[in-house]
Amino acid sequence: MFNNSNKKDIFTSIVRVKGSQNHKVIPVKSTKEVDISLWKEFSKVISRIYVSIPIRVGDIICKNVLNTGIDIICTKDILDE
C-alpha cells in the first residue's frame, strides 16, 4: 500500500487575480517541499486568496502558511493589462 505520510514535494496551485480582464488566475508554488499530507489544508488556504496586478515572479502571495515556515510565491509575471 502506498504511504504518503512522509512524502514531500513542492506544492503548486493557482490563485485568483482581482481586477484584470485578461487574467483570471496566476500560478503559484511553495518555497520549500511540503508534506503531501498537508496539501489539502494548503489548498484550502490558497483558495481564499485573491491577488491584484501588477505581480512578479517571486512575489510572496502567502507567508508562513499554516505556521510551517513555508511561503507561497508567484511563478509568472503579470505586469499590466
SVG drawing of the C-alpha trace seen along z (x, -y; Angstrom):
<svg xmlns="http://www.w3.org/2000/svg" viewBox="-12 -48 25 50">
<polyline fill="none" stroke="black" stroke-width="0.4" points="0.0,0.0 1.2,-3.5 2.0,-5.6 2.0,-9.4 2.8,-10.1 6.5,-11.0 6.4,-12.1 7.3,-15.7 7.2,-17.7 6.8,-21.3 3.2,-22.4 1.8,-24.0 -1.6,-25.7 -3.3,-28.7 -4.6,-31.9 -7.4,-34.1 -6.5,-37.5 -8.7,-40.5 -9.2,-43.4 -7.9,-42.0 -9.9,-41.4 -7.1,-39.3 -6.0,-37.1 -8.3,-35.2 -5.7,-33.1 -1.9,-33.0 0.3,-30.0 2.0,-29.8 4.3,-27.3 5.7,-26.7 9.2,-27.9 10.1,-24.6 8.9,-21.0 5.6,-20.4 4.4,-17.1 1.8,-15.7 -0.4,-15.1 -0.7,-18.9 -1.6,-19.6 -5.4,-19.6 -5.1,-22.2 -2.7,-24.3 -5.3,-24.2 -8.0,-25.4 -5.8,-28.4 -4.9,-29.2 -8.5,-29.0 -9.4,-32.0 -6.7,-34.3 -7.1,-36.9 -4.1,-38.9 -4.0,-42.3 -1.8,-43.1 1.0,-44.0 2.7,-41.0 6.1,-39.5 7.8,-36.1 9.0,-35.5 6.4,-37.9 5.1,-36.3 1.4,-35.5 1.0,-34.0 3.7,-34.0 4.2,-31.2 1.3,-29.0 -0.2,-27.1 2.8,-28.1 5.0,-25.8 7.6,-28.4 6.8,-27.9 5.7,-30.7 3.7,-30.6 5.2,-32.6 4.1,-33.7 5.6,-31.9 4.5,-34.2 4.8,-38.0 1.5,-39.9 2.6,-43.5 -0.3,-45.3 -3.3,-44.9"/>
</svg>
